[in-house]
Amino acid sequence: MKLLLLLGLVALAQCHLSKIPLRRMKSLKQTLEEHGLLKQYLKEHPRNQASKYFPILAGTTSSESLENYMDTEYYGTISIGTPAQEFTVIFDTGSSNLWVPSVYCSSEACENHERFNPSKSSTFESTNDSVSIAYGTGSMTGILGYDTVTVSDIQVTNQIFGLSETEPGTFFYYAPFDGILGLAFPSIASSGATPVFDNMMSQDLVAMDLFSVYLSSDDESGSFVLFGGIDSSYTTNGISWIPLSAETYWQITMDSVSINGDSVACTSTCQAIVDTGTSLLAVPSSALDSIYSALGVSSSASEEISCDDTSSLPDIVFEISNTSFTLPASAYVLEINGSCSLGFEAMTVSTESGDLWILGDVFIREYYVIFDRANNKLGLSSL
């Protein structure tokens, strides 16, 4: 009996919940703007949000584009190696790979970030495989290796990750993050890499095969990713469960989008991805025109509107799996330094199931989101 109790305690200690605080900081876009570099950069490197999700359909190579993270504001800390080397990363449900800069990259932009040094880790294992990540100013190339990755108090052994050897351009100097930790499915991982959360599951490091996310609207603190469980204090309004329509991204089927009771977009169902690595709502161009028309604003509203107009703007209602999810104007109007804009951007990628929508942080901040790998479902609880 004592042995069974001891084994149970050991199992509980090894298989648990782990909450990782996320810090809300200035986005890369804000930082570039403060340094007077944004207009030049966007002129030379037009942003194509679609390239992150369906690169072939978007006419790009199958790689990640740094422009896709320009508006991202939430970052957490992980460590790699023995002893631990710390990195600030984006926990991204819209990609599947883990990568960080390495000491093999000696440019000023790389030196302004934390860089992994394999020679200082007793648990690092090298490979002969390479990785290439496309950026607006070129490619960040590197190698793949294995090491222990620590996320809060969870230690994932033999985790494959990318170590950059080149940087994508001088603008990377201003990026507030070192790398990306992808939380989507293995089917979209580059180089056949096993994602971090898949290793957490296979190594029995989490109590449940799911993780959950809370993004606070607070300027700095309160946000988190919880691996292995659900924080019931954020689900007092109940959980609406939505089946996934694909095991690639966290992709779901939306039934319609309405404003003031009228369907304005997605009238015959459409596909949407819930993505913590995208700050805004990325909407098909034709649908965005309809939304702007229903809101009574011009197409330039994504750039700037009067902050006084916020109180008069209506809710936007997303009908998903026979449940209405409301997005008030206070959520989709973004205020930065006294200026306001709408949190939308145009993105058109046609799939067999229709044009794709991306529900980014503007949407996620209104809900506690549960990413359930055991049942291939997404849970939303109104905050």
Buried (B, 14 or more C-beta within 10 A) or exposed (E): EEEEEEEEEEEEEEBBBBBBEBBBBBBBBBBBBEEEBBEEBBEEBEBBBBBBBBBEBBEBBEBBBBBBBBBBBBBBBBBBBBEBBEBBBBBBBBBBBBBBBBBBBEBEBBEBBBBBBBEEBEBBEEEEEEBBBBBBBEBBBBBBBBBBBBBBEBBBEEBBBBBBBBBBBEBBBBBBBBBBBBBBBBEBBBEEBBBBBBBBBEBEBBBBBBBBBBBBEEEEEBBBBBBBBBBEEBBEEEBBEBEBBBBBBBBBBBBBBBBEEEBBBBEEBBBBBBBBBBBBBBBBEEBBBBBBEBBEBEEEBBEEBEEEBBEEBBBBBBBBBEEEBEBEBEBBBBEEEEEBBBBBBBBBBEBEEBBBBBBBBBBBBBBBBBBBBEEBBBBBBBB
